[in-house]
Amino acid sequence: MASTQGILKPRKSTSKYANSPSSSTTSSSKHFPEASVDNLSSPASSSRSKPQYFYSESLPLGSERSKENVTVTVRFRPLSPREIRRGEEIAWYADGETILRNEETPSIAYAYDRVFGPTTTTRHVYDIAAQHVVSGAMEGVNGTIFAYGVTSSGKTHTMHGDQRSPGIIPLAIKDAFSYIQETPDREFLLRVSYLEIYNEVVNDLLNPAGQNLRIREDNQGAFVEGIKEEVVLSPAHALSLIAAGEEHRHVGSTNFNLLSSRSHTIFTLTIESSPCGDNNTEGESVNFSQLNLIDLAGSESSKAETTGVSRKEGSYINKSLLTLGTVISKLTDGRGSHIPYRDSKLTRLLQSSLSGHGRVSLICTVTPSSSNSEETHNTLKFAHRAKHIEIQAAQNKIVDEKSLIKKYQNEIRSLKEELEQLKTGVVTFPQLKHPGPIADDILILKQKLKDGEVKHESKLDQEEEEEEAKAILLSRIQRLTKLILVSTKSSHPSKFSHLRRGYSFGEEELAYLPQRRRDLSLDEENMELYVSLDTSEEINNDVLKEDKKVKKTGLLKWLKLRKRDGSYGALTITSDRSSGAKSISSPVSTPKTSNHNHHPPIQQSRHSHSHSQSVDFLFDPKQDNQQQIIEDDNSSQHDTPVVSISSPSITRLNHEIKLKNEQISLLEAQVANNQLLQQQLNQKVLEIEQLQQKVTQLTESKTELESRNKKLADDSKYAKGLASAAAVELTALSDEVAKLMNQNERLMAELAAAATATTPKNSPGNRKTTGPAKNGRRENVNTRTKEQVEMKRELALSREREMSYGTLLSQKDEREAELRRRLEESKQREAYLENELANMWVMVAKLKRLQGAETEPSESSKDLD
Ligand SMILES: Nc1ncnc2c1ncn2[C@@H]1O[C@H](COP(=O)(O)OP(=O)(O)OP(=O)(O)O)[C@@H](O)[C@H]1O
């Protein structure tokens, strides 16, 4: 793949204010005149005299610049009814369009590309902070827009919005389709994916089965393996996918926000475009870009009273946001040190955007309230750091083979050639020029035609077969064509950046936006206050409930329709970039206009350059001049000059053949679907069997471990008994030793006394003592000496015994410690196995659920048969 991407250029802090919050330079610091604001100081420089503050006055950003900074804007939300009730005060406020100031200490101020006050509409925020990123993405430059802020500061309100105030995501989608409408010389293919990062686990929000997906890397950067991508054909279609995805997003209640997002979400719009029709020459590269729209979970303040699950969620959220902060600091410190992208899934996925590949817009949402002043200040510092990231946005081009739009275009081209050959009768059964599932179908049908043709004798039969082949080719062309989006305008467009786009949302699109979803989270007290504050729109609970029901029914209806007939021709692509392949899991189906009763018949004329093979669609101006292509079967039949009518009977027969063909295609599709389901079912059964085996094995090893544990516990008990017996023995022994020592001392004392008593009597002066008395004393002395020797021997013996008992005791201690360690190990192993077992059961339950879900459609399709 030939991909031209931007280059990371961490900016060196050359200015003396570069590291001070007051020195916020803007995206345009190199290209726009800088204006200094005197008397503004930062916390860091408040003591210095006359600090200078640089900021830009010119927005939106010019598109011709090659080097840019991240666009950083700050949006205040109004004080919430709860905050008002608590009598909280304004701690921060917008001072003009670009400066934000602290109420208490006005010298603390920050400047950004734009500061939006609490009354600014999301549409205005979009125009300033997002529109240039979206238009860039439509032109082939990657783009990322994300909302950052503490919990309940208004991120989801800004990114998703509601029916009264659609957020950045719906506005961007609408704008993307407007861009297509205003660009008649290019063809587009749009597809979307939607994921969440919850507790550091990546889940696919468009595919509930896609849980705990892996992040992999290739030469284009990080990507999520196996994520589902859906080709989208209209704003309503894209919004319906988001609405369906939102149903799976993790939300919870915090003491700041009753419906708080507990996960980061990334909505990705992948855009491919190439020149239209005749301008589209083979081998020409395709513009390829991705627009990431990110709603981060809110960082949680230490004031949050959380327990259990929510504390765990909060710590994951805080950790990943902390990593985001560290990454941004390192990117901007100019030291070129290691950047820890890999420390969190969020930064891994954002690596490409943060390292300068494409445009980035950071919208920091803050609350003005005094109780959150500290958190707001942290957000402002984060925003200030992010401002220094330098990006170099460039168009991404990819070569033919990697592009889905080229693949479809080539397939349409060769199908048209085959159709033309069939019409002119030059080649009755041409050789296939392209492989793939559609070509396979055609091959089978052609084979059918071929087999039958030999037997047909009449000219009518031949014509019937030809008509059948033509009708099939035509329907394939139509199905593929409608995936590629083109403008209904024939004139050349004015430049996108000068266009005033129609932002208005039709009812159909609004149905997929929440009905002030977040407001429903207010407690009753707040609700009352909210209602009384918002007198223009009296919301009573019944109406809310009713609206919610209607919205849900709308979505369900849409999902059902989509399931039943593949409306919109929903095309699901599971990316497998590791193998370089994209698997198309559901081939393009033929939606009938009658099945789109939820979506009023939406038509769009395909701007074709080939008269003979054109597949014409009607354009419905009611659809805001920018609706998707869904073919009008009737009109295409009328306008397409491929059916040659030679006589009334042939016409009738042709008509019947067409009907039959359609039935055949439907049945074939159903059969293929059933086979696929059957295969999946078999696979699941196999997996369940394997899991059950594993569960049995685990149960066995658990039982074995339990018995080992029991044995070890017995051993340990025995060892403890031994140890306590030894301790008793040792105590007795030490008593005995003490006794012996006492005795010894006593004897020594006696001996000493005896020695003193003997010495003077044996002195020369006393040698006159009589014989028998002398002998008696000598005997006494001898007996005592003997006793002493005896006692010394006993003492030595008892010391030896004491030592041996000591050794024994330490050996016992060691053994006891060893047994305790083993006991601990086996307890850990048991816990691990129990955990594993629990996981297995969860998986088994999931698989069973899946199996159940898959059996249902297969049964219903059987019923159809
Ligand atoms: N600019 C705004 N104007 C009016 N109301 C707003 C605005 N921003 C936010 N709100 C309201 O404030 C409340 C909290 O907003 P939101 O749920 O968008 O916060 P959040 O930052 O996404 O919170 P979390 O991180 O907990 O998900 C909602 O009731 C929302 O409608």
The ligand as a Tripos MOL2 file, in Angstrom:
@<TRIPOS>MOLECULE
LIG
   31    33     1     0     0
SMALL
NO_CHARGES

@<TRIPOS>ATOM
      1 N1        -23.6900   22.5700   26.4690 N.pl3     1 LIG1
      2 C1        -24.7050   22.0740   27.1710 C.ar      1 LIG1
      3 N2        -25.9020   22.6750   27.1870 N.ar      1 LIG1
      4 C2        -26.9260   22.1760   27.9110 C.ar      1 LIG1
      5 N3        -26.8530   21.0520   28.6620 N.ar      1 LIG1
      6 C3        -25.6890   20.3970   28.6870 C.ar      1 LIG1
      7 C4        -24.5510   20.8630   27.9370 C.ar      1 LIG1
      8 N4        -23.5360   20.0230   28.1510 N.ar      1 LIG1
      9 C5        -24.0180   19.0700   28.9810 C.ar      1 LIG1
     10 N5        -25.2910   19.2790   29.2970 N.ar      1 LIG1
     11 C6        -26.1210   18.4610   30.1720 C.3       1 LIG1
     12 O1        -25.3020   18.0630   31.2780 O.3       1 LIG1
     13 C7        -25.5580   16.7160   31.6440 C.3       1 LIG1
     14 C8        -24.2800   15.8880   31.5870 C.3       1 LIG1
     15 O2        -23.7790   15.8770   30.2620 O.3       1 LIG1
     16 P1        -23.1350   14.6000   29.5780 P.3       1 LIG1
     17 O3        -23.8550   13.3690   29.9620 O.co2     1 LIG1
     18 O4        -22.9780   14.9150   28.1530 O.co2     1 LIG1
     19 O5        -21.7370   14.5900   30.3320 O.3       1 LIG1
     20 P2        -20.4980   13.6390   30.0630 P.3       1 LIG1
     21 O6        -19.2940   14.5020   30.1380 O.co2     1 LIG1
     22 O7        -20.6830   12.8450   28.8350 O.co2     1 LIG1
     23 O8        -20.5660   12.7200   31.3430 O.3       1 LIG1
     24 P3        -19.9380   11.2600   31.5510 P.3       1 LIG1
     25 O9        -18.4740   11.3750   31.3690 O.co2     1 LIG1
     26 O10       -20.3060   10.9470   32.9620 O.co2     1 LIG1
     27 O11       -20.6060   10.3930   30.5610 O.co2     1 LIG1
     28 C9        -26.6320   16.2330   30.6940 C.3       1 LIG1
     29 O12       -27.8690   16.3660   31.3090 O.3       1 LIG1
     30 C10       -26.5440   17.1750   29.5100 C.3       1 LIG1
     31 O13       -27.7690   17.2880   28.8210 O.3       1 LIG1
@<TRIPOS>BOND
     1     1     2 1
     2     2     3 ar
     3     2     7 ar
     4     3     4 ar
     5     4     5 ar
     6     5     6 ar
     7     6     7 ar
     8     6    10 ar
     9     7     8 ar
    10     8     9 ar
    11     9    10 ar
    12    10    11 1
    13    11    12 1
    14    11    30 1
    15    12    13 1
    16    13    14 1
    17    13    28 1
    18    14    15 1
    19    15    16 1
    20    16    17 2
    21    16    18 1
    22    16    19 1
    23    19    20 1
    24    20    21 2
    25    20    22 1
    26    20    23 1
    27    23    24 1
    28    24    25 2
    29    24    26 1
    30    24    27 1
    31    28    29 1
    32    28    30 1
    33    30    31 1
@<TRIPOS>SUBSTRUCTURE
     1 LIG1         1 GROUP 0 **** ****
